[in-house]
């Protein structure tokens, strides 16, 4: 019996990922990894007028990680930083029909949300530098680490 997690959309997104590659001189570059699965990705973004005008990702990951990273980049490309910063894990998971993962598969949820963790850490670091003291970097990092 096949694993119900590997739906057609997940397999398609993993085999044909969108926005894969690297950016020259990105405004934001954030690497993260999941040692439990071996996933390792880097998200890079260019920001213009508080909008993410380009996003690329590179690295290696399992099928779930690749599919979620591909979909996440599609969801936030061209959007305002606040949209990306406020995006909830449930929104990403629902795009791929993976809402049940948080309760049923704690190991797989880390695969699914690795790109979102990298996104939030990258955005928070960027905003902290940009606002220079207006926000507490510790509070932003705590918010990102509470993603799971």
Secondary structure as UniProt FT lines:
FT   TURN            4..5
FT   HELIX           8..15
FT   TURN            24..25
FT   STRAND          28..34
FT   TURN            35..38
FT   STRAND          39..48
FT   TURN            49..50
FT   STRAND          51..60
FT   HELIX           63..76
FT   TURN            77..78
FT   HELIX           81..86
FT   HELIX           89..95
FT   TURN            96..97
FT   TURN            99..100
FT   HELIX           101..104
FT   HELIX           106..131
FT   TURN            132..133
FT   HELIX           137..145
FT   TURN            146..147
//
